[in-house]
Amino acid sequence: MSENNYRFYSFANMYLSSIQKGIQTAHAVSEMYDTYRAGDKISPTFVKAKEVLDEWANSDKTIIVLDGGNSRTLSELYNNLRCVVDTYKFGYPVVAFYEDEQSLNGALTAVGIILPESVYSRNSEIEVNPNTGELTHALEHTSPAGTFDINKLICRFRLAN
């Protein structure tokens, strides 16, 4: 049994239908496994992210699908998530899924991250400006790696319809 409960958060392109958001989320989960099973990126943070992914898949399995805005917003979100996770060495797995060239011309359709209960259980709201991609949030998170402002991590999104 895990000390943490984890959730996979998927931020799907707002222009997709509900079923397409679910399918793109499934692609993001698969992409995350492809990314984190690779043996050539061994670092303590990478190993921790793989452990978090495995723990989520074996014990938790909860997936939250959210509207992630347009392609630009998704790209900005992924870059911010990647930057914060890498900078603070949190060990949360993060992935961006791009549809193939033949289907959607290589469009970014989903961004995924697995977060522990210590992040998602806080009474907080997260928001993104769909016009600018600017991320806003008024929450700090503390871990052994330090404290960071989740303004730079995630934003308020609506549950996908």
VEXTOR-800392 format. One line per 3 residues: their letters; for each residue x, y, z of N, C-alpha, C, O. Coordinates in pm, whole numbers, plus 32768, in hexadecimal, padded with zeros to 4 digits. Layout:
a) X Y Z X Y Z X Y Z X Y Z | ...;
% end
This chain:
mse) 8055 7F89 8000 8000 8000 8000 8059 807C 8000 80BF 8080 8045 | 8034 80DD 7FB7 8081 8158 7FA5 8069 81BB 8016 7FFD 81BF 8051 | 80D0 820B 8034 80C0 827A 8092 8072 82EB 8050 802F 8339 8095;
nny) 807A 82F4 7FCD 8039 835E 7F81 7FC8 8324 7F2D 7FC9 82AF 7F07 | 7F6A 8379 7F11 7F08 835D 7EAA 7F2B 83B8 7E36 7F4C 842D 7E4A | 7F24 8382 7DBF 7F49 83D0 7D49 7ED3 83DA 7CEA 7E7A 8385 7CE9;
rfy) 7ED4 8444 7C9A 7E72 8457 7C30 7EBB 847E 7BB0 7F1B 84CC 7BB2 | 7E8B 8447 7B42 7EBB 846F 7ABF 7E60 84DF 7A8F 7DE8 84CB 7A7E | 7E99 8554 7A7B 7E4E 85C6 7A46 7E6D 85D3 79B2 7EE1 85DE 798A;
sfa) 7E04 85D2 7962 7E11 85E5 78D3 7DD1 866A 78AE 7D60 8686 78D3 | 7E1B 86BA 7865 7DEC 873A 7833 7DDD 8728 779C 7E40 8724 7753 | 7D61 871E 776D 7D47 86FF 76E0 7D1D 877C 7693 7CE0 87D8 76CA;
nmy) 7D3D 877C 7614 7D1C 87EC 75BE 7C86 8808 75C1 7C35 87AD 75B1 | 7C63 8884 75D7 7BD7 88AC 75E9 7B82 8897 756C 7B07 8892 7576 | 7BC0 888A 74F9 7B73 887B 747D 7B4D 87EA 745F 7B09 87D0 73FC;
lss) 7B77 878E 74B3 7B54 8702 74A0 7ACE 86E3 74E3 7AA7 8725 7543 | 7A89 867F 74AF 7A0D 8653 74F0 7A30 8608 7570 7AA4 85E7 7588 | 79CD 85EE 75C2 79E4 85AA 7641 7A26 8522 762C 7A87 8501 7672;
iqk) 79F5 84D3 75CF 7A2F 844F 75B8 7ABE 845C 7583 7B15 840D 75A7 | 7AD7 84BF 752F 7B5F 84D5 74FC 7BBE 84FD 756D 7C33 84D5 756D | 7B8D 854A 75CD 7BE1 8570 7641 7C09 84F3 768F 7C7B 84E7 76BC;
giq) 7BAA 8498 769F 7BC8 841A 76E3 7C2E 83C7 7697 7C89 838D 76D3 | 7C1F 83C1 7613 7C7C 8374 75C0 7D07 83B3 75C4 7D6B 836C 75CE | 7D0E 8438 75BB 7D90 847C 75C0 7DD1 846A 7649 7E4B 8462 7653;
tah) 7D80 8464 76B3 7DB4 8448 7739 7DF1 83BC 773C 7E5C 83A8 7775 | 7DAD 835B 7700 7DE4 82D3 76FA 7E69 82D3 76AE 7EC7 828D 76D5 | 7E71 8320 7643 7EF0 832E 75FA 7F5C 836A 7654 7FCF 833E 7650;
avs) 7F37 83CD 76A5 7F98 840D 76FE 7FCC 83AA 7767 8042 83AC 7788 | 7F74 8356 779B 7FA0 82EF 77FB 8004 8291 77B8 806C 8271 77F1 | 7FE3 8266 773F 803D 820E 76F4 80C3 8253 76D8 812D 8216 76E6;
emy) 80BB 82D0 76AF 8135 831E 7694 818A 832B 7712 8205 8327 770C | 8147 833C 7785 8191 8347 7803 81DD 82C6 7820 8251 82C9 784A | 819C 8254 7809 81E2 81D5 781D 8256 81C6 77BD 82C1 8199 77E5;
dty) 8244 81EC 773F 82B2 81E5 76DF 8327 823D 770B 839B 8216 7700 | 8308 82B3 773D 836F 8312 7768 83BC 82E0 77E2 8437 82E6 77E5 | 8374 82AE 7845 83B4 828D 78C4 83E6 81FE 78CE 841E 81D9 7935;
rag) 83D3 81AE 7869 840F 8128 786C 8498 8129 782A 84E5 80CA 7837 | 84B6 8196 77E3 8538 81A1 779F 85A9 81A1 7805 85A0 81E6 786B | 8610 8155 77EB 867E 8148 784A 86EE 81AD 7837 874D 81AD 7885;
dki) 86E6 8202 77D1 8755 825C 77B4 874D 82E1 77FE 87A6 8335 77EE | 86E6 82F7 784D 86D6 8377 7893 86DD 8360 792A 868B 8396 7975 | 873C 8313 7957 8740 82F0 79E4 8779 8365 7A35 87EC 838C 7A24;
spt) 8726 8399 7A8C 874B 83FD 7AEF 86F2 83E2 7B67 868B 839F 7B58 | 8715 8414 7BDC 86BC 83FD 7C4F 862E 8431 7C39 85CE 83F1 7C65 | 8620 84A2 7BF7 859C 84DA 7BDD 854E 8483 7B7A 84D7 846B 7B8C;
fvk) 8591 8453 7B13 8552 83FB 7AB0 8525 8379 7AF2 84B6 834A 7ADA | 857A 833F 7B46 8559 82C3 7B8D 84E1 82D9 7BE7 8487 8285 7BED | 84DD 8349 7C2E 846B 8369 7C85 83EC 8378 7C32 8383 8346 7C5A;
ake) 83F3 83BB 7BC1 837E 83CD 7B6B 834A 8345 7B3C 82D1 8330 7B38 | 83A3 82EA 7B18 8379 8264 7AEF 8338 821B 7B63 82D3 81D6 7B4F | 836E 8228 7BDB 8331 81E9 7C52 82A5 8221 7C6B 8249 81D6 7C8C;
vld) 8295 82A5 7C5C 8211 82E4 7C6D 81B0 82AE 7C04 813E 828D 7C25 | 81DC 82A6 7B87 8188 8270 7B1C 815D 81E1 7B3D 80E7 81BF 7B30 | 81BB 818D 7B65 819B 8102 7B86 813D 80F9 7BFD 80DF 80A9 7BFC;
ewa) 8154 814A 7C63 80FC 814A 7CD9 806F 8173 7CB4 800D 8137 7CE1 | 8064 81DC 7C61 7FE0 8208 7C34 7F9A 8197 7BE7 7F24 817B 7C00 | 7FE1 8157 7B8C 7FA5 80EE 7B38 7F7F 8073 7B8A 7F1A 8033 7B6E;
nsd) 7FCE 8053 7BEE 7FB4 7FDB 7C3E 7F4E 7FF0 7CAD 7F07 7F92 7CD2 | 7F47 8069 7CE3 7EF4 807E 7D5A 7E81 80E0 7D49 7E16 80CC 7D82 | 7E95 8148 7CFC 7E33 81B5 7CFC 7DD9 81B7 7C80 7D5F 81AE 7C8C;
kti) 7E14 81C2 7C0D 7DCD 81BE 7B8D 7D69 822E 7B74 7D1F 8229 7B12 | 7D65 8293 7BC9 7D06 8301 7BB5 7D39 835E 7B48 7DAE 8387 7B48 | 7CE0 837F 7AEC 7CFF 83DB 7A7D 7C9A 844D 7A80 7C21 8435 7A86;
ivl) 7CCB 84C7 7A7C 7C77 853E 7A75 7C91 857D 79EC 7D03 85A0 79CD | 7C28 858C 799C 7C36 85C8 7917 7BFF 8657 791E 7B8D 866D 7945 | 7C53 86B6 78F9 7C31 8743 7902 7C3E 8785 7879 7C8D 8759 7826;
dgg) 7BF0 87EE 7863 7C02 883F 77EB 7C85 888B 77FB 7C99 88D3 785D | 7CDE 887A 779B 7D60 88B9 77A5 7D74 8933 774F 7DE4 8965 7744 | 7D0A 8963 7711 7D1A 89D7 76BA 7D45 89AE 762F 7D38 893A 7607;
nsr) 7D79 8A0F 75E5 7DA1 89F5 755B 7E30 89BF 7556 7E6F 89A8 75BD | 7E63 89AC 74DE 7EE8 8971 74CC 7F55 89C6 750D 7FB1 8991 754C | 7F4B 8A48 74FD 7FAF 8AA1 7539 7FAF 8A95 75D1 8019 8A8E 7610;
tls) 7F38 8A94 760C 7F2A 8A89 769C 7F62 8A04 76CE 7FA6 89FE 7735 | 7F44 8999 7685 7F79 8915 76AB 8012 8914 76A6 8054 88DD 76FE | 8048 8950 763E 80DA 8955 7631 8118 89A3 76A5 817B 8978 76DF;
ely) 80DD 8A14 76C5 810C 8A66 7735 8101 8A19 77B8 815C 8A1D 780B | 8092 89D4 77CB 8080 8984 7844 80EB 8918 784E 8129 8908 78B7 | 8101 88CF 77E2 8166 8866 77E4 81F0 88A0 7805 8239 8868 7857;
nnl) 8213 890E 77C5 8296 894C 77DE 82A4 8976 7871 830D 8963 78AD | 8239 89AF 78AA 823D 89D7 7936 8246 895F 7993 8295 8960 79F2 | 81F7 88F8 7979 81FE 887F 79CB 8289 8842 79C5 82C4 8821 7A2C;
rcv) 82BD 8834 794D 8341 87F8 793A 83AC 884A 7983 8403 8812 79C5 | 83A5 88CD 7976 8407 8926 79B5 8403 8919 7A4D 846B 890A 7A8D | 838C 891F 7A87 8380 8918 7B19 83AA 888F 7B4D 83F5 8886 7BAE;
vdt) 837B 8826 7B0D 839D 879E 7B39 8434 8787 7B2E 8470 874D 7B88 | 8471 87B4 7AC1 8501 87A3 7AAE 8552 87FC 7B0D 85B4 87CE 7B48 | 8529 8878 7B1B 8573 88D6 7B70 8575 88A9 7C02 85DD 88AB 7C44;
ykf) 8500 8880 7C34 84F6 885A 7CC1 850B 87C6 7CD8 8505 8798 7D4A | 8522 877B 7C6E 853E 86EB 7C76 84D5 86A1 7CC7 84F5 8651 7D1F | 8455 86BC 7CA7 83E7 867F 7CF1 83D0 85ED 7CCF 839C 85A4 7D23;
gyp) 83F3 85C2 7C5A 83DC 8537 7C37 834C 8518 7C15 831E 84A8 7C2A | 8303 857C 7BDF 827C 8563 7BAE 8288 854A 7B18 82C4 859B 7AD1 | 8250 84DD 7AE5 8258 84C7 7A55 81FE 8529 7A09 818C 8542 7A2F;
vva) 8235 855E 799E 81EF 85C1 794A 8201 8597 78B9 826C 8569 7891 | 8197 85A8 786A 819E 8581 77DE 8145 85DB 7789 80DF 860E 77B7 | 816E 85EC 770D 811B 862D 76A8 8101 85C6 763B 815C 857E 7613;
fye) 8084 85BF 760C 8064 8562 75A0 8040 85B1 7523 7FE8 8607 7525 | 8085 8590 74B6 806C 85CD 7434 802F 8563 73DA 8065 84F5 73CC | 7FBF 8582 739C 7F81 8526 733D 7FDB 851E 72C2 8029 857A 72A9;
deq) 7FD1 84B3 7278 8029 84A2 7204 8008 8505 7193 7F9E 8543 7191 | 8066 8510 7137 8058 8570 70C8 7FDF 8552 7070 7F9B 85AF 7043 | 7FC3 84D3 7057 7F54 84AE 7000 7ECD 84CE 703E 7E6F 84F2 6FF7;
sln) 7EC1 84C0 70C2 7E3F 84D2 7104 7E1F 8564 711F 7DB8 8597 70F2 | 7E76 85A7 7168 7E5A 8632 7190 7ED2 868D 7178 7EE6 86EF 71BF | 7F21 866B 7112 7F91 86C1 70ED 7FF2 86D9 7160 802B 8745 716C;
gal) 8003 8673 71B6 8063 867D 7224 8036 86D4 7298 8089 8704 72E4 | 7FB3 86E9 72A6 7F80 8743 730D 7F98 870D 739A 7F8D 8695 73B4 | 7FBA 8768 73F4 7FC1 8749 7483 7F31 873C 74B4 7EE6 879D 74B1;
tav) 7F0B 86C5 74E2 7E80 86AF 7509 7E6D 8698 759F 7DFF 86A9 75D3 | 7ED8 8673 75E7 7EC9 865B 7677 7F4F 866B 76BE 7FB8 864B 7687 | 7F47 869D 7738 7FB9 86A5 7793 7F90 8659 780F 7F21 8669 7840;
gii) 7FEB 8607 7843 7FCB 85B9 78BA 8035 85C7 7925 80AC 85D7 7907 | 8009 85C2 79A2 8064 85C2 7A14 8024 856F 7A83 7FAA 8570 7A93 | 8076 8529 7ACD 8045 84E0 7B42 8072 852E 7BBD 80E8 854B 7BCE;
lpe) 8010 854F 7C12 802B 859F 7C8A 7FFF 8554 7D07 7F9E 8509 7D05 | 8048 8569 7D75 8023 8529 7DF4 7FB4 8576 7E3B 7F98 85EA 7E1C | 7F77 8534 7E99 7F0A 856F 7EE6 7F35 85F0 7F2A 7EE4 864B 7F3B;
svy) 7FB3 85FA 7F52 7FE3 8673 7F95 7FD5 86EE 7F3D 7FD0 875E 7F70 | 7FCE 86DC 7EBA 7FBA 874C 7E5E 7F25 875D 7E41 7EF0 87CB 7E4E | 7EE2 86F0 7E18 7E58 8701 7DE9 7DEF 870B 7E57 7D7F 8735 7E3B;
srn) 7E0F 86E7 7ED3 7DAA 86E8 7F3D 7D93 8771 7F7B 7D34 8784 7FC7 | 7DE8 87CF 7F5B 7DD8 8854 7F93 7D5A 8895 7F5C 7D34 887F 7EE9 | 7D19 88E4 7FAF 7CA4 892D 7F81 7CD6 89A0 7F2A 7CFA 8A0B 7F5C;
sei) 7CD8 8988 7EAB 7D14 89EC 7E52 7CD0 89E8 7DCA 7C93 8985 7DA3 | 7CDE 8A56 7D85 7CAD 8A5D 7CFD 7D22 8A85 7CA5 7D77 8AD5 7CCB | 7D23 8A4B 7C30 7D8F 8A61 7BD2 7D54 8A9B 7B52 7CE9 8A71 7B27;
evn) 7D99 8AF8 7B15 7D61 8B3D 7AA1 7DC9 8B5A 7A36 7E3E 8B73 7A54 | 7D9D 8B56 79BA 7DF0 8B7C 7948 7DA2 8BE1 78F5 7D29 8BD4 78E2 | 7DE8 8C45 78C4 7DAA 8CA4 7869 7DB1 8C67 77DD 7E1F 8C5A 77A6;
pnt) 7D3E 8C41 77A1 7D42 8BFD 7720 7D78 8C53 76AF 7DA0 8C1E 7647 | 7D7A 8CD5 76C0 7DAC 8D2E 7657 7E43 8D3E 765B 7E84 8D4B 75F3 | 7E7C 8D3C 76D5 7F0B 8D55 76E2 7F5B 8CDB 770F 7FD5 8CD9 7701;
gel) 7F15 8C75 7746 7F5C 8C03 777C 7F98 8C1E 7804 7FDD 8BCA 783B | 7F7D 8C96 783C 7FB4 8CBA 78BE 7F75 8C64 792B 7EFB 8C56 7932 | 7FC9 8C2B 797F 7F9C 8BD3 79E9 7F8F 8C20 7A6B 7FE8 8C6D 7A8F;
tha) 7F20 8C0C 7AB1 7F0F 8C4D 7B32 7EDD 8BEA 7B99 7E8E 8B90 7B7B | 7F0A 8BFC 7C13 7EE5 8BA6 7C81 7F1F 8BE1 7D00 7F8E 8C16 7CFD | 7ED7 8BDB 7D6D 7F09 8C14 7DEA 7F1F 8BA5 7E50 7ED8 8B9E 7EB4;
leh) 7F80 8B51 7E37 7F9B 8AE2 7E90 8030 8AC4 7E8F 806F 8AC4 7E26 | 8066 8AAB 7F03 80F0 8A7E 7F0C 80F0 89ED 7F32 8095 89BE 7F77 | 8154 89A5 7F06 8163 8917 7F25 81EF 8904 7F5C 8250 8937 7F24;
tsp) 81F9 88BC 7FCA 827B 88A3 8006 829A 880E 7FFD 8245 87BA 8019 | 8313 87F0 7FD7 8342 8766 7FD2 83D1 8766 8004 8409 87D0 801F | 840E 86F1 8011 849B 86ED 803A 84F6 873D 7FDD 8561 8769 8006;
agt) 84CA 8750 7F60 851D 879B 7F00 850F 8831 7F12 855E 887C 7ED9 | 84AE 885F 7F5F 849C 88EE 7F74 840C 8917 7F62 83B2 88C3 7F55 | 83F7 8998 7F63 8370 89D0 7F53 8368 8A14 7ECC 83C6 8A58 7EA2;
fdi) 82FA 8A02 7E88 82E6 8A48 7E0A 8257 8A78 7E02 81FE 8A44 7E45 | 8243 8ADB 7DB0 81BE 8B14 7D9A 817E 8AC9 7D27 81B3 8AC6 7CB8 | 810B 8A8D 7D42 80C8 8A3F 7CDB 8096 8A98 7C6B 8066 8A66 7C05;
nkl) 80A0 8B1D 7C7A 8082 8B76 7C0A 80CC 8B46 7B8F 809A 8B50 7B1F | 8143 8B13 7BA3 8197 8AE9 7B33 8181 8A58 7B11 81BF 8A25 7AB3 | 812B 8A12 7B5B 811A 8983 7B43 809A 8962 7AFA 80A0 892E 7A8A;
icr) 8028 897C 7B34 7FAA 895C 7AF1 7F48 89CF 7B01 7F63 8A2E 7B4A | 7ED9 89C7 7AC0 7E79 8A32 7ABB 7DEB 89FE 7ACD 7DD7 8984 7ACF | 7D8B 8A56 7ADB 7D01 8A28 7AEA 7CC8 8A06 7A61 7CC5 8A59 7A06;
frl) 7C9B 898D 7A55 7C5C 895D 79DB 7BD5 8925 7A01 7BC2 88F7 7A71 | 7B78 8929 79A5 7AF6 88EB 79BB 7AFF 8858 7999 7B4C 882F 7942 | 7AB0 8808 79E1 7AA5 877C 79BA 7A72 8775 792B 7A19 87C1 7905;
an) 7AA9 871B 78DE 7A7D 870C 7854 79EE 86D8 7853 79CA 8683 78A4 | 799E 870C 77F8 7912 86DF 77ED 790A 8657 77AE 789C 8622 779C;
% end
